[in-house]
Amino acid sequence: MRDRIGAHQRWCFPAVAVLLLGRAAAAQAADSGGFIALTSDYIYRGATQTSHNPALQADVHYYSPTGWLAGLWGTSVRPDPGEATSVELDPYLGYTQTLGDEWATRLAALHHAYLGNNPGSRYNYSELADTLAYQSQIFFTVTVSPDTEVETSDGRSVRRAAVSGDLSWHGSLGHALSVNIGVGYYRLHRPNSSGYGYGSAGLGYEWGRMHLDLSLIGVSGAARDFFYHGEASNRLVGTVLWQF
């Protein structure tokens, strides 16, 4: 079984169970893999990306024994309830480095590309994320975006810098059960709010190559002012994932 950041950490980095931080850092030979997943709601930083509808997701990735990794993650999306369902594709490239026996770090660049909607391309943006991991259980990630789209109070669309910080813990409960707990904060200047907090607590179950996850997502009160269409709210999310 490949080590991984954790199936529920999509809200802190854009690929469910991807980038395989511990496995990539310890790899002795080139390796590749991926997954196919179905989730009841695609959540990113506490906010739905599918207008509270299910999403089909997939990922393929490759990592080298020198620490480099690359991949492509995709999902169905519906950022605006008034638009049709489309596709988000996120190519990513990163490098993982061990820091002794217990620590590892990963720097990764990725691009969020929204296909199928017109004018869906206005949602496109890039991110640079740096993750510090301890014993493949505790993860701290700082993510910066230089070009996130924002609609101003007078209806104009502009690009602004955004930053987020996430702290999460993935632990084993034995008998193929695991627990995932995380908190984060996202900052981006918008007309009604400049940021909000979010978090999650969930249980996972491994059955061969299958992973089941059930998590409770929570957001701060500021999130309701940050979003325009009720994208952020407390909810229960279930995910079924098959690794290959």
C-alpha positions in Angstrom: 0.0 0.0 0.0 1.4 3.4 -1.0 1.8 6.0 1.8 -0.3 9.1 1.0 -1.3 12.4 2.4 -4.8 11.2 3.2 -8.0 10.7 1.3 -9.8 13.6 2.8 -7.2 16.3 2.4 -8.5 17.5 -1.0 -9.6 20.6 0.8 -6.1 21.4 1.6 -4.4 20.3 -1.6 -5.9 19.7 -5.0 -5.7 15.9 -5.4 -7.4 13.4 -3.2 -4.8 10.9 -1.9 -2.2 12.2 -4.4 1.4 13.3 -4.4 2.2 10.5 -2.0 4.5 12.5 0.2 6.0 9.7 2.3 6.2 7.2 -0.5 7.8 9.6 -3.0 10.4 10.6 -0.4 11.4 7.0 0.2 11.1 5.7 -3.3 14.0 3.5 -4.6 12.7 3.2 -8.1 10.4 5.0 -10.5 6.7 4.4 -9.7 3.3 5.5 -10.9 -0.3 5.1 -10.0 -3.6 6.8 -9.6 -7.2 6.6 -8.4 -10.8 6.9 -9.4 -13.3 8.4 -6.8 -16.9 9.3 -6.4 -17.7 11.9 -3.7 -21.1 13.2 -2.5 -19.8 16.7 -2.7 -16.5 18.1 -4.0 -15.2 20.3 -1.2 -12.2 22.6 -1.5 -11.3 24.7 1.6 -14.7 24.1 3.1 -16.7 25.2 0.0 -18.5 23.1 -2.5 -17.2 23.2 -6.1 -20.3 21.3 -7.5 -23.2 23.3 -6.0 -23.7 20.5 -3.4 -23.9 17.8 -6.1 -21.8 14.5 -6.4 -18.5 14.6 -8.3 -16.6 11.9 -10.3 -12.8 12.3 -9.9 -9.6 10.7 -11.2 -5.9 11.1 -10.9 -2.8 9.7 -12.6 0.7 10.4 -11.2 4.4 9.5 -11.5 7.3 9.9 -9.1 10.9 9.3 -9.5 13.5 8.0 -7.1 15.2 11.4 -7.1 12.1 13.0 -5.5 10.4 14.5 -8.5 6.7 13.9 -9.1 4.1 14.9 -11.7 0.5 14.2 -12.4 -2.9 15.2 -13.6 -6.0 15.4 -11.4 -9.5 15.8 -12.8 -13.1 16.2 -11.5 -16.5 17.2 -12.5 -17.4 20.7 -11.3 -20.3 23.2 -11.2 -18.8 26.4 -9.6 -22.0 28.4 -10.2 -25.4 26.8 -9.7 -26.6 28.7 -12.8 -24.1 27.0 -15.0 -23.9 23.5 -16.5 -21.6 20.9 -15.0 -18.1 21.0 -16.5 -14.6 19.6 -15.9 -11.7 20.8 -13.8 -8.2 19.6 -14.8 -5.2 20.2 -12.5 -1.8 19.4 -13.8 0.9 19.5 -11.1 4.7 19.2 -10.7 6.5 18.9 -7.4 9.6 17.8 -5.6 9.8 15.9 -2.3 12.8 15.9 0.1 13.4 13.9 3.3 14.7 15.8 6.3 16.1 13.0 8.4 14.1 9.9 9.4 10.9 11.6 10.5 10.4 14.8 8.5 9.8 15.4 4.8 8.9 18.5 2.7 7.2 18.9 -0.6 7.1 21.9 -2.9 4.5 21.6 -5.7 3.1 23.9 -8.4 -0.3 23.3 -10.0 -2.8 24.9 -12.3 -6.6 24.8 -12.0 -8.1 24.8 -15.5 -11.9 24.7 -15.9 -13.2 23.3 -19.2 -16.6 23.2 -20.8 -18.2 26.3 -19.3 -18.3 29.6 -21.2 -16.9 31.8 -19.8 -15.6 29.1 -17.4 -12.0 30.1 -18.1 -12.4 33.0 -15.8 -12.0 30.6 -12.9 -8.6 29.4 -14.0 -5.7 30.1 -11.6 -2.4 28.7 -10.3 -1.0 27.8 -6.9 2.3 27.0 -5.3 2.1 24.8 -2.2 4.8 23.9 0.4 4.0 21.0 2.8 6.0 20.0 5.8 5.2 16.4 7.1 6.1 14.7 10.4 6.1 10.9 10.5 3.6 10.9 7.5 0.9 11.8 10.1 1.0 15.5 10.7 1.0 17.9 7.8 1.4 21.7 7.6 0.8 23.3 4.2 1.1 26.9 3.0 -0.4 27.7 -0.4 -0.1 30.9 -2.4 -1.9 31.9 -5.6 -0.9 35.0 -7.5 -3.9 35.2 -9.9 -7.2 34.2 -8.2 -10.3 35.7 -9.9 -12.5 38.0 -7.8 -15.7 39.9 -8.7 -15.6 43.4 -7.3 -18.6 45.3 -5.8 -19.1 47.1 -9.1 -19.2 43.8 -11.1 -15.7 43.9 -12.5 -13.5 40.7 -12.6 -10.0 41.2 -11.3 -7.1 39.0 -10.3 -5.7 39.1 -6.7 -3.2 37.2 -4.6 -4.5 34.6 -2.2 -2.9 32.6 0.6 -4.0 29.6 2.8 -2.6 27.7 5.7 -3.6 24.1 6.7 -2.8 21.8 9.6 -3.9 18.2 9.5 -3.4 14.9 11.2 -3.9 11.4 9.8 -3.8 8.6 12.3 -4.5 4.8 12.3 -7.1 3.3 14.6 -6.2 -0.3 13.7 -8.4 -2.8 11.8 -8.0 -0.8 8.6 -9.7 2.2 10.2 -8.1 5.7 10.2 -9.0 9.2 11.5 -8.4 12.5 9.7 -8.7 15.9 11.5 -7.7 19.3 9.9 -8.1 23.0 10.2 -7.3 25.8 7.8 -7.6 29.5 7.0 -8.0 31.1 3.5 -7.3 34.8 2.9 -8.4 36.6 -0.3 -9.8 40.1 -0.4 -13.4 40.1 -1.6 -16.1 42.8 -1.3 -17.9 41.2 1.7 -15.0 39.4 3.5 -11.2 39.0 3.4 -11.0 35.4 4.6 -12.5 32.5 6.6 -11.7 29.4 8.5 -12.6 25.8 7.8 -12.0 22.3 9.1 -13.0 18.7 9.0 -13.1 15.5 11.1 -13.6 12.1 9.5 -13.1 8.4 9.5 -11.6 6.3 6.8 -11.6 2.6 6.0 -9.2 0.6 3.8 -10.4 -2.5 2.0 -7.7 -3.7 -0.4 -7.4 -1.0 -3.0 -10.6 0.6 -1.9 -10.8 3.6 0.5 -14.0 4.8 2.1 -14.2 8.1 3.8 -17.0 9.9 5.8 -16.2 13.4 7.0 -17.9 16.3 8.7 -17.0 19.6 7.1 -17.2 22.9 9.1 -16.7 26.5 8.2 -16.5 29.7 10.2 -19.3 32.4 10.1 -17.1 34.6 7.9 -17.4 31.9 5.1 -21.0 32.7 4.7 -20.1 36.4 3.9 -17.2 35.3 1.7 -19.3 33.3 -0.8 -22.3 34.6 -2.8 -24.3 31.4 -3.3 -24.1 29.5 -0.1 -21.1 27.4 -1.2 -19.7 27.2 2.3 -21.7 25.5 5.0 -21.4 22.6 7.6 -22.1 19.3 6.0 -21.4 15.6 5.9 -19.4 14.2 2.9 -18.9 10.6 1.8 -16.2 9.4 -0.7 -15.4 6.1 -2.3 -12.0 5.8 -3.8 -10.2 3.0 -5.8 -6.4 3.1 -6.1 -4.4 1.6 -8.9 
